[in-house]
Amino acid sequence: MLILLPPSETKQTGGRRRALDLDSLALPSLGPQRAEVLAALIALSNDADEAARVLKLGPRQRDEVAVNALLRTGPTLPAVDRYTGVLFDALDAPSLDAPARRWLKTHVLIHSAPFGPVGALDPLPNYRLGAGVRLPGLASPARHWADAVAAALATAAPPFILDLRSHAYVALGPVPGSVPAVSLRVVTDAPGGAVRALNHFNKQAKGELVRLLAVERPRIRSVAGFRQWADDAGLRVVGESGSAALDLIV
């Protein structure tokens, strides 16, 4: 089982003195794409006004231009500790014990905009870049990443993928057809037997789900196995047999 998570715009600052090492990140075949984005972001940071325009930063966010200037030399944190926000606050990875964190390392990729999918414990610097930002000198994000990420996921060959990413990040790396995969939508009961999708609680529920998986560390090798585990855990996961999407009802 491999879980794909979206990143978060908000991030923890600081970190350890260990600098970014692109060669150490998960899915090493993405090295060329990562290096190109890294170089473009650092070059862009040399012009604060242009960087603010390209990155769509408001007046109070202009200090974040300097963050990208330090991508190669700045302090790093494990990716799952770098990101904050609703999903990652619910996951609360820093409070997990060592076995649970090792489970995250083996089973979770977080899809960052500048580095593509990275391992949960891969050391990342702080950065500012959204999924839809086209950097000067590079193709659109989807053209830059999609084929390379799909190929890297195919090479990784997990037994199946649980895709918890937002649509913007799915576009930067669709799961190849050779890998069994299912996406998960978080919904709640609505009048008349219908369901409605959630926003804030969508992220919270996904974070809580990944935390529970890390704590219990089940051996799941198929969509059916995931649904059986969810049922045993008291979670309401529904969907048509063979469907590429499931609903988690909260």
C-alpha positions as CSV (number, residue, x, y, z in Angstrom):
1,M,0.0,0.0,0.0
2,L,1.2,3.5,-0.9
3,I,-0.6,6.6,0.2
4,L,-0.3,9.9,-1.8
5,L,-0.9,13.0,0.2
6,P,-1.1,16.7,-0.9
7,P,1.2,19.2,0.6
8,S,0.1,22.3,2.5
9,E,0.7,25.9,1.7
10,T,1.6,26.6,5.4
11,K,4.8,25.2,6.7
12,Q,7.0,24.9,9.8
13,T,10.0,27.2,9.6
14,G,13.5,26.4,10.6
15,G,14.9,22.9,10.9
16,R,18.1,21.1,11.1
17,R,21.4,22.1,9.6
18,R,21.4,19.2,7.1
19,A,20.9,20.8,3.7
20,L,18.7,19.6,0.8
21,D,20.1,16.5,-1.0
22,L,18.1,15.9,-4.2
23,D,19.8,12.5,-4.7
24,S,18.4,11.3,-1.3
25,L,14.7,11.9,-2.1
26,A,12.3,9.2,-2.9
27,L,11.6,8.4,-6.6
28,P,15.2,9.3,-7.7
29,S,14.2,9.2,-11.4
30,L,12.6,12.6,-10.8
31,G,16.1,14.2,-10.2
32,P,16.2,16.1,-13.5
33,Q,12.8,17.6,-13.0
34,R,13.6,18.5,-9.4
35,A,16.9,20.2,-10.4
36,E,15.2,22.3,-13.0
37,V,12.5,23.6,-10.7
38,L,15.1,24.2,-8.0
39,A,17.3,26.3,-10.3
40,A,14.3,28.2,-11.6
41,L,13.0,29.1,-8.1
42,I,16.4,30.2,-6.9
43,A,17.0,32.3,-10.0
44,L,13.5,33.9,-9.6
45,S,14.3,34.9,-6.1
46,N,17.0,37.3,-7.3
47,D,14.2,39.7,-8.5
48,A,11.8,40.2,-5.5
49,D,9.2,42.1,-7.6
50,E,9.1,39.5,-10.3
51,A,9.1,36.6,-7.8
52,A,6.1,38.2,-6.0
53,R,4.2,38.5,-9.3
54,V,5.0,34.9,-10.5
55,L,4.4,33.3,-7.1
56,K,1.2,35.4,-6.6
57,L,2.3,36.8,-3.2
58,G,0.5,39.7,-1.5
59,P,2.3,42.6,0.2
60,R,2.4,40.8,3.5
61,Q,3.9,37.7,1.9
62,R,6.9,39.2,0.1
63,D,9.3,38.0,2.8
64,E,8.7,34.5,1.4
65,V,10.7,35.3,-1.7
66,A,13.9,35.1,0.4
67,V,12.8,31.6,1.5
68,N,13.3,30.2,-2.0
69,A,16.8,31.8,-2.2
70,L,17.9,29.4,0.5
71,L,16.6,26.2,-1.0
72,R,20.0,24.6,-1.5
73,T,21.5,25.7,1.8
74,G,18.7,26.3,4.3
75,P,17.8,23.9,7.2
76,T,15.6,20.9,6.5
77,L,12.9,19.0,8.3
78,P,11.3,15.6,7.4
79,A,8.5,16.4,4.9
80,V,5.7,15.2,7.2
81,D,7.0,17.6,9.9
82,R,7.6,20.5,7.5
83,Y,4.0,20.9,6.5
84,T,1.3,22.3,8.8
85,G,-2.4,23.0,8.3
86,V,-5.5,21.0,8.9
87,L,-4.4,17.7,7.4
88,F,-0.9,17.6,8.9
89,D,-2.1,19.0,12.2
90,A,-4.6,16.0,12.4
91,L,-1.9,13.6,11.4
92,D,0.4,15.1,14.1
93,A,3.4,13.2,12.9
94,P,5.9,14.7,15.4
95,S,3.9,13.0,18.3
96,L,4.1,9.5,16.7
97,D,6.5,6.9,18.0
98,A,9.4,5.5,16.0
99,P,7.6,2.4,14.6
100,A,4.7,4.6,13.4
101,R,7.1,7.1,11.7
102,R,8.9,4.2,10.0
103,W,5.5,3.1,8.7
104,L,5.0,6.6,7.2
105,K,8.5,6.4,5.6
106,T,7.6,3.2,3.9
107,H,4.0,3.9,2.9
108,V,3.5,7.7,2.4
109,L,4.6,10.1,-0.3
110,I,3.8,13.8,-0.1
111,H,3.4,15.5,-3.5
112,S,5.3,18.8,-3.2
113,A,5.2,21.4,-6.0
114,P,9.0,21.9,-6.3
115,F,10.2,18.3,-5.8
116,G,7.3,16.1,-6.9
117,P,6.3,13.3,-4.6
118,V,8.8,12.9,-1.8
119,G,9.0,10.4,1.1
120,A,7.3,11.3,4.4
121,L,10.6,11.5,6.1
122,D,12.7,13.0,3.3
123,P,14.4,16.2,4.5
124,L,12.9,19.3,2.9
125,P,13.8,23.0,3.2
126,N,11.1,25.6,3.6
127,Y,9.8,26.9,0.2
128,R,7.1,28.8,-1.5
129,L,5.5,27.4,-4.7
130,G,2.0,26.4,-5.5
131,A,0.8,23.6,-7.9
132,G,-0.4,26.0,-10.6
133,V,2.6,28.3,-10.8
134,R,4.5,28.3,-14.0
135,L,8.1,29.3,-13.5
136,P,10.1,31.3,-16.0
137,G,11.9,29.1,-18.5
138,L,9.9,26.0,-17.7
139,A,6.9,24.3,-19.2
140,S,3.6,24.4,-17.4
141,P,3.7,22.4,-14.2
142,A,1.6,19.6,-15.7
143,R,3.8,19.2,-18.7
144,H,6.9,19.4,-16.6
145,W,5.9,16.8,-14.1
146,A,3.0,14.5,-15.2
147,D,4.7,12.0,-17.4
148,A,7.8,11.7,-15.2
149,V,5.8,11.2,-12.0
150,A,3.5,8.6,-13.6
151,A,6.6,6.7,-14.8
152,A,8.2,6.9,-11.4
153,L,5.1,5.6,-9.7
154,A,4.9,2.8,-12.2
155,T,8.6,1.8,-11.5
156,A,7.9,1.9,-7.7
157,A,5.2,-0.7,-8.4
158,P,3.2,-0.6,-5.1
159,P,0.5,-3.2,-4.7
160,F,-2.0,-0.4,-4.7
161,I,-2.2,3.3,-4.2
162,L,-4.6,5.2,-2.0
163,D,-4.7,8.7,-3.5
164,L,-5.6,11.4,-1.1
165,R,-4.3,14.3,-3.2
166,S,-6.3,17.3,-4.4
167,H,-7.1,17.6,-8.1
168,A,-4.3,20.2,-8.6
169,Y,-1.7,17.7,-7.6
170,V,-3.3,14.7,-9.3
171,A,-2.8,16.7,-12.5
172,L,1.0,16.9,-11.8
173,G,1.3,13.2,-11.5
174,P,-1.6,10.9,-12.4
175,V,-1.3,7.3,-11.2
176,P,-0.5,5.1,-14.2
177,G,-3.0,2.6,-15.3
178,S,-0.6,-0.2,-14.5
179,V,-0.9,0.5,-10.8
180,P,-4.2,-0.4,-9.0
181,A,-5.4,2.8,-7.3
182,V,-8.4,4.4,-5.6
183,S,-9.1,7.9,-4.6
184,L,-10.9,8.8,-1.4
185,R,-13.5,11.5,-0.9
186,V,-14.7,12.6,2.5
187,V,-18.4,13.2,2.8
188,T,-21.2,13.4,5.4
189,D,-24.7,12.2,5.4
190,A,-27.3,14.6,3.9
191,P,-31.1,14.6,3.9
192,G,-32.8,12.1,1.7
193,G,-30.0,9.5,1.9
194,A,-27.6,11.6,-0.1
195,V,-24.1,12.7,0.9
196,R,-22.3,16.0,0.6
197,A,-18.6,16.6,0.2
198,L,-16.7,18.4,3.0
199,N,-13.8,20.9,2.8
200,H,-12.2,21.6,6.1
201,F,-13.2,18.3,7.6
202,N,-12.1,16.6,4.4
203,K,-8.5,17.5,5.3
204,Q,-9.0,16.7,8.9
205,A,-10.5,13.2,8.2
206,K,-7.6,12.4,5.8
207,G,-5.0,13.3,8.4
208,E,-6.8,11.3,11.1
209,L,-7.0,8.3,8.7
210,V,-3.3,8.3,7.9
211,R,-2.5,8.7,11.6
212,L,-4.6,5.7,12.4
213,L,-2.9,3.6,9.7
214,A,0.5,4.6,11.0
215,V,-0.5,3.6,14.6
216,E,-2.0,0.3,13.6
217,R,0.4,-0.5,10.8
218,P,-1.8,-3.0,9.0
219,R,-0.5,-5.0,6.0
220,I,-2.8,-3.9,3.2
221,R,-2.1,-5.0,-0.3
222,S,-5.4,-4.3,-2.1
223,V,-8.4,-2.0,-2.2
224,A,-10.4,-4.9,-0.7
225,G,-7.9,-5.2,2.1
226,F,-8.1,-1.5,2.8
227,R,-11.9,-1.6,2.9
228,Q,-11.8,-4.6,5.3
229,W,-9.3,-2.8,7.6
230,A,-11.5,0.3,7.5
231,D,-14.6,-1.7,8.4
232,D,-12.7,-3.4,11.3
233,A,-11.5,0.0,12.5
234,G,-15.1,1.3,12.6
235,L,-14.8,3.6,9.6
236,R,-17.6,4.0,7.1
237,V,-15.9,3.5,3.7
238,V,-18.3,2.9,0.8
239,G,-18.1,2.6,-3.0
240,E,-19.1,0.3,-5.9
241,S,-17.0,-2.8,-6.3
242,G,-14.2,-2.0,-8.8
243,S,-14.7,1.7,-8.6
244,A,-11.7,4.1,-8.8
245,A,-13.2,6.2,-6.0
246,L,-14.4,5.6,-2.5
247,D,-16.3,7.7,0.0
248,L,-15.3,8.0,3.7
249,I,-18.5,9.0,5.5
250,V,-17.9,11.1,8.7
